[in-house]
């Protein structure tokens, strides 16, 4: 962990984004989806985050992953719709 613990006032509302992933199997699809969740929200590796509101609520979430033909998967990922700001 490199970042200090952070407490945020969060709306709890999330939005869903649909991705078509190129993946040979379910494990590869999940790995790709996890990478997208980090890149599109906090832009740092999970191991740098403290066990706090950022890790628990701000980091994107995998809502669903399903096979979509040979070499592909459909995924639904969610992100935090908004927050009320940082609480010192």
The 8 nearest C-alpha neighbors of each residue, nearest first, counted from 0:
[[1, 47, 48, 49, 46, 2, 3, 45],
 [0, 2, 47, 48, 3, 49, 46, 4],
 [1, 3, 48, 0, 49, 47, 4, 5],
 [4, 2, 5, 49, 1, 0, 48, 51],
 [5, 3, 49, 51, 2, 50, 6, 52],
 [4, 6, 51, 3, 52, 7, 53, 85],
 [5, 7, 52, 86, 85, 51, 4, 8],
 [8, 6, 85, 86, 9, 84, 52, 5],
 [7, 9, 83, 84, 82, 85, 10, 86],
 [10, 8, 82, 11, 83, 7, 81, 84],
 [9, 11, 82, 12, 81, 8, 83, 80],
 [10, 12, 9, 13, 79, 80, 56, 81],
 [13, 11, 80, 10, 79, 81, 14, 9],
 [12, 14, 79, 80, 78, 77, 11, 15],
 [13, 15, 77, 78, 80, 79, 16, 12],
 [16, 14, 77, 76, 75, 17, 78, 13],
 [15, 17, 76, 75, 77, 18, 14, 78],
 [18, 16, 75, 74, 76, 15, 19, 73],
 [19, 17, 74, 73, 20, 75, 16, 76],
 [18, 20, 73, 72, 74, 21, 71, 17],
 [21, 19, 72, 71, 22, 18, 73, 28],
 [20, 22, 71, 70, 72, 19, 23, 28],
 [23, 21, 71, 70, 28, 27, 24, 20],
 [22, 24, 70, 27, 71, 21, 25, 28],
 [23, 25, 27, 22, 26, 28, 70, 71],
 [24, 26, 28, 27, 29, 23, 22, 66],
 [27, 25, 29, 28, 24, 30, 23, 22],
 [26, 28, 30, 29, 24, 25, 22, 31],
 [29, 27, 25, 22, 31, 26, 30, 32],
 [28, 30, 32, 26, 31, 27, 33, 25],
 [31, 29, 27, 33, 32, 28, 26, 34],
 [30, 32, 34, 28, 29, 33, 27, 35],
 [31, 33, 29, 35, 34, 30, 28, 36],
 [34, 32, 36, 30, 35, 31, 29, 37],
 [35, 33, 31, 37, 32, 36, 38, 30],
 [34, 36, 38, 32, 37, 33, 39, 31],
 [37, 35, 59, 33, 34, 39, 38, 60],
 [36, 38, 34, 35, 40, 42, 41, 39],
 [39, 37, 42, 35, 40, 36, 34, 41],
 [38, 40, 36, 37, 35, 42, 41, 59],
 [39, 41, 37, 58, 38, 42, 59, 36],
 [40, 42, 37, 43, 58, 38, 39, 57],
 [43, 41, 38, 37, 40, 39, 44, 36],
 [44, 42, 41, 45, 37, 47, 38, 48],
 [45, 43, 46, 47, 37, 42, 48, 41],
 [46, 44, 47, 48, 43, 37, 54, 0],
 [45, 47, 44, 48, 0, 49, 1, 43],
 [48, 46, 0, 1, 45, 44, 2, 49],
 [49, 47, 0, 45, 46, 2, 54, 1],
 [48, 50, 4, 51, 0, 2, 3, 54],
 [51, 49, 54, 48, 4, 55, 52, 53],
 [50, 52, 53, 54, 49, 4, 5, 55],
 [53, 51, 55, 56, 54, 6, 7, 5],
 [54, 52, 57, 51, 55, 56, 58, 5],
 [55, 53, 58, 51, 52, 56, 50, 57],
 [56, 54, 52, 53, 51, 57, 58, 50],
 [55, 57, 52, 53, 58, 54, 79, 59],
 [58, 56, 53, 79, 54, 59, 55, 52],
 [59, 57, 54, 40, 56, 37, 41, 53],
 [60, 58, 36, 78, 77, 40, 57, 37],
 [61, 59, 77, 76, 62, 36, 58, 78],
 [60, 62, 76, 63, 75, 77, 32, 59],
 [61, 63, 75, 76, 60, 77, 64, 74],
 [64, 62, 75, 74, 61, 65, 76, 73],
 [63, 65, 74, 73, 75, 72, 66, 29],
 [66, 64, 73, 72, 67, 74, 63, 25],
 [65, 67, 72, 68, 71, 73, 64, 25],
 [68, 66, 72, 71, 73, 65, 69, 70],
 [67, 69, 71, 66, 70, 72, 73, 65],
 [68, 70, 71, 67, 23, 66, 72, 22],
 [71, 69, 23, 22, 21, 68, 24, 72],
 [72, 70, 21, 22, 67, 20, 69, 68],
 [73, 71, 66, 67, 20, 65, 19, 22],
 [74, 72, 19, 65, 64, 67, 18, 20],
 [75, 73, 64, 18, 63, 17, 19, 76],
 [74, 76, 17, 63, 62, 16, 15, 61],
 [77, 75, 61, 16, 62, 60, 15, 74],
 [78, 76, 15, 60, 14, 59, 13, 16],
 [77, 79, 59, 13, 14, 80, 60, 15],
 [78, 80, 13, 81, 57, 12, 14, 11],
 [81, 79, 13, 12, 14, 78, 82, 10],
 [82, 80, 79, 10, 9, 12, 83, 11],
 [83, 81, 9, 10, 84, 8, 80, 7],
 [82, 84, 8, 9, 10, 81, 85, 7],
 [85, 83, 82, 8, 7, 86, 9, 81],
 [84, 86, 7, 87, 6, 8, 83, 5],
 [85, 87, 7, 6, 84, 8, 5, 83],
 [86, 85, 6, 5, 7, 84, 4, 8]]
